[in-house]
């Protein structure tokens, strides 16, 4: 069975974009692949965090992983810091990653271009840690959003570099980008990705949002004056984004079918259908979330996941350190 690995960095509450772009694909893939899904809490602290909020977000993230359908009997689910090999291999990856490569990474480059001050060394080097996160487990595939594809490409470059230098250490993974819903955009500004950093809080639907709040966000979504439901991301980004959401929450319903249903109808009817689909999914997730958060499933899932992941990670780290001459005994 081929292996797949991915993780989420929960610096805030998980939102609909996380679900459509990542979580639902994890759930679909756990029956086809040996799935490893981790919570990337080391990556969270590349920017300042409130400790209490971070702890809550981490716990909610695990609960939502499970509530969205990840099965701890099928998938290995764990907290990044419960497997110490991530940080150690992360430093080794840093030493094999060129500064020119890190300079091209989007997140640091964008923040620097905006003139943000006091950017941390961790923010600069985190793509090397991400490479370690991936390569520790020899996955064949890494599902990513379009904006994260460059990190997998860097991982592939570093893996090939070290393989050429030291012998066959790493499996070189392939990135998988979903064709539909790979990048859900903000409801208030469809030229930007849906993000928890949305200052207005109108463009982002959180998985734990109240249904009335979520419905209002959809009904207030920015559209256009063309008056037709048609998939055209360039000229109708708002409508196209809502179509992606509806398609993703309706078993990948085709855009042509959606266009046909709403031909001659107003945007209000279309938005109502999108809101109905969103609220139905939120209700399903939140019902399961409430059951999980009041049980001990989180603790047992993380303990079992860390035990399995640690065995694999320790073996890989030992192999790498021996190959590059760091081991004596």
C-alpha positions in Angstrom: 0.0 0.0 0.0 1.3 3.4 -0.9 1.9 5.9 1.9 0.5 9.5 2.1 1.4 12.2 4.6 0.1 15.6 5.4 -0.3 18.0 8.3 -2.1 21.2 9.3 -0.7 24.2 11.1 -3.5 25.3 13.5 -2.4 28.8 14.4 -6.2 29.6 14.5 -9.5 27.7 14.2 -9.8 25.4 11.2 -12.1 26.8 8.5 -14.0 25.6 5.4 -11.0 26.1 3.2 -9.0 23.7 5.4 -11.8 21.2 5.1 -12.4 21.4 1.4 -8.7 21.8 0.5 -7.3 19.2 2.8 -9.3 17.4 5.5 -11.9 15.8 3.3 -9.1 14.5 1.0 -7.4 12.9 4.0 -10.7 11.1 4.8 -11.1 9.9 1.3 -7.5 8.7 1.1 -7.3 6.8 4.3 -9.0 3.8 2.7 -6.6 3.8 -0.3 -3.3 4.8 1.3 -1.4 4.2 4.5 -2.3 7.7 5.9 -0.1 9.8 8.3 -1.8 13.0 9.5 0.0 15.2 12.0 -0.7 18.5 13.7 2.3 20.8 13.0 2.6 22.6 16.3 6.3 23.4 15.8 5.3 25.5 12.7 2.7 27.3 14.8 5.4 29.1 16.8 7.2 30.7 13.9 5.1 33.7 14.7 4.1 34.8 18.3 1.2 32.9 19.8 -1.0 33.2 22.9 -0.3 30.0 24.8 -3.8 29.4 26.0 -5.3 30.0 22.5 -2.7 27.8 20.9 -3.4 24.9 23.2 -7.1 25.2 22.5 -6.5 25.4 18.8 -4.4 22.3 18.9 -7.0 20.3 20.8 -9.8 21.5 18.5 -7.7 20.6 15.5 -7.3 17.0 16.6 -11.1 16.8 17.5 -11.9 18.2 14.1 -9.6 15.8 12.3 -11.6 13.0 13.9 -15.0 14.8 13.5 -14.4 15.2 9.8 -14.0 11.5 9.4 -10.3 10.5 10.0 -10.3 7.1 11.7 -7.5 6.5 14.2 -7.8 2.8 13.3 -6.9 3.6 9.7 -4.8 6.7 9.9 -1.8 7.5 12.1 -2.7 10.9 13.8 -0.1 12.6 16.0 1.3 15.8 17.4 4.5 16.9 15.8 6.3 17.6 19.1 5.4 14.2 20.4 8.0 12.8 17.9 11.3 14.5 18.7 12.9 13.3 15.5 11.1 16.1 13.6 13.2 18.9 15.2 16.5 16.9 14.9 16.1 16.0 11.3 14.8 19.5 10.7 18.2 21.0 11.6 20.0 18.4 9.4 17.6 19.6 6.5 18.6 23.2 7.3 22.2 22.3 6.7 21.4 20.8 3.3 19.1 23.6 2.1 20.6 26.6 0.4 19.7 30.2 1.5 18.8 31.0 -2.1 16.1 28.3 -1.9 14.7 29.7 1.4 14.7 33.2 -0.1 12.3 32.1 -2.7 9.8 30.6 -0.3 6.5 32.5 -0.4 5.5 33.1 3.2 8.8 34.7 4.3 9.2 36.6 1.1 5.6 38.0 1.3 6.0 39.1 4.9 9.3 40.8 4.1 7.8 42.6 1.1 5.0 43.9 3.3 7.7 45.5 5.6 6.8 43.3 8.6 9.4 43.7 11.4 11.0 41.2 13.8 10.5 38.2 11.5 11.9 35.1 13.2 14.6 32.7 12.1 12.1 29.9 12.5 9.8 31.6 9.9 12.7 31.7 7.5 13.9 28.1 7.9 10.5 26.4 8.5 10.4 25.0 4.9 13.5 22.9 5.8 11.6 21.6 8.9 8.7 20.8 6.6 11.0 18.8 4.5 12.0 16.8 7.6 8.3 16.3 8.5 7.7 14.7 5.2 10.9 12.7 4.6 10.9 11.0 8.0 8.0 8.8 6.9 9.0 8.0 3.3 5.6 9.0 1.9 4.8 8.4 -1.8 2.4 11.3 -1.9 1.8 14.6 -0.1 -1.6 16.3 -0.7 -1.2 20.1 -0.7 -3.0 23.2 -1.7 -1.7 25.0 -4.8 0.1 27.6 -2.6 2.0 24.9 -0.7 3.2 23.0 -3.7 6.6 24.8 -3.7 7.3 23.4 -0.3 7.0 19.8 -1.6 9.2 20.8 -4.5 11.9 22.1 -2.1 11.5 18.8 -0.2 12.1 16.8 -3.4 15.2 18.9 -4.2 16.7 18.4 -0.8 15.9 14.7 -0.8 17.5 14.2 -4.2 20.6 16.3 -3.2 21.1 14.2 -0.1 20.5 10.9 -2.0 23.1 11.9 -4.5 25.6 12.8 -1.8 25.1 10.0 0.7 23.2 7.2 -1.0 19.5 6.3 -1.1 18.2 7.9 2.1 14.9 9.2 1.2 11.8 8.4 -0.9 11.2 11.4 -3.2 7.5 12.3 -2.7 5.0 13.5 -5.2 2.7 16.5 -4.5 -1.0 15.9 -5.0 -3.2 19.0 -5.7 -6.9 18.5 -5.8 -8.5 19.7 -9.1 -11.7 21.1 -7.4 -11.6 23.1 -4.3 -7.8 23.1 -4.0 -7.8 26.7 -3.0 -11.0 28.2 -1.5 -11.0 32.0 -1.6 -12.3 34.6 0.9 -16.0 35.3 0.6 -15.4 39.0 1.2 -12.4 39.3 -1.3 -12.3 36.4 -3.8 -8.9 37.5 -5.0 -7.4 36.3 -1.7 -7.3 32.8 -0.1 -9.8 32.1 2.7 -7.8 32.7 5.8 -8.1 33.0 9.5 -6.1 36.2 9.3 -9.2 37.9 7.6 -9.4 41.2 9.5 -13.2 41.6 8.8 -14.0 38.0 9.8 -16.6 38.1 7.0 -14.7 36.1 4.4 -13.8 33.1 6.4 -16.2 30.3 7.6 -14.9 28.4 10.6 -15.8 24.8 11.1 -17.1 25.7 14.6 -19.1 28.8 13.4 -22.7 29.2 14.5 -25.0 28.2 11.6 -26.6 31.6 11.5 -23.2 33.3 11.3 -22.0 31.0 8.6 -25.2 31.5 6.6 -24.9 35.3 6.9 -21.3 35.1 5.6 -22.4 33.2 2.5 -25.4 35.4 1.8 -23.1 38.5 2.1 -20.4 37.0 -0.2 -19.0 39.4 -2.8 -20.2 38.5 -6.3 -20.5 40.8 -9.4 -23.1 42.6 -11.6 -23.2 40.1 -14.5 -26.2 38.3 -13.0 -25.4 34.7 -14.2 -24.0 31.7 -12.4 -21.1 30.8 -14.5 -17.6 29.4 -13.7 -15.1 32.0 -14.8 -12.5 32.7 -12.1 -11.0 35.6 -14.0 -14.1 37.6 -14.6 -16.4 36.2 -11.9 -14.1 35.2 -9.0 -16.8 35.5 -6.3 -19.4 33.3 -8.1 -16.7 30.9 -9.2 -15.5 30.5 -5.6 -19.1 29.8 -4.4 -19.4 27.2 -7.2 -16.3 25.5 -6.0 -17.6 25.4 -2.5 -21.0 24.0 -3.6 -19.3 21.4 -5.9 -16.9 20.3 -3.2 -19.7 19.8 -0.7 -21.9 18.0 -3.3 -19.8 15.0 -4.2 -17.8 17.0 -6.8 -20.9 18.1 -8.7 -19.9 19.5 -12.1 -19.8 23.2 -12.7 -21.9 22.6 -15.8 -24.6 21.0 -13.8 -24.6 23.9 -11.3 -24.8 26.4 -14.1 -27.8 24.6 -15.6 -29.7 24.5 -12.3 -29.4 28.2 -11.7 -29.8 29.4 -15.3 -32.1 32.4 -15.2 -32.2 32.5 -11.4 -30.8 35.3 -9.2 -27.7 35.2 -7.1 -29.9 35.1 -4.0 -31.2 31.6 -4.9 -27.7 30.4 -5.7 -26.3 31.7 -2.4 -29.1 30.1 -0.5 -28.2 26.7 -2.0 -24.5 27.3 -1.1 -25.4 28.3 2.4 -27.7 25.2 2.8 -24.8 23.0 1.8 -22.3 24.7 4.1 -24.6 24.6 7.1 -25.5 20.9 6.5 -21.8 20.1 6.5 -21.1 22.2 9.6 -23.9 20.5 11.5 -22.5 17.1 10.6 -19.0 18.0 11.8 -20.0 19.9 14.9 -22.3 17.1 16.1 -19.3 14.6 16.0 -16.9 17.3 17.4 -19.1 17.7 20.5 -19.1 13.9 21.1 -15.3 13.7 20.7 -14.4 16.7 22.8 -16.3 15.2 25.8 -14.5 11.8 25.5 -11.0 10.6 25.9 -10.6 9.8 22.2 -8.1 12.7 21.6 -5.7 11.4 24.2 -5.8 7.8 23.1 -5.5 8.8 19.4 -2.4 11.0 20.0 -0.7 8.5 22.3 -1.2 5.6 19.8 -0.2 7.8 16.8 3.0 9.1 18.5 4.0 5.5 19.4 3.8 4.3 15.8 5.2 7.5 14.2 8.2 7.5 16.7 9.3 4.0 15.7 9.4 4.9 12.0 11.0 8.4 12.6 13.7 7.0 14.9 14.7 4.4 12.3 14.9 7.0 9.5 16.9 9.6 11.6 19.4 6.9 12.7 19.9 5.9 9.0 20.5 9.5 8.0 22.9 10.3 10.9 24.9 7.2 10.1 25.1 8.0 6.4 26.4 11.6 7.0 28.9 10.4 9.7 27.3 11.8 12.8 27.0 8.5 14.7 29.9 6.9 16.6 28.3 3.8 18.1 
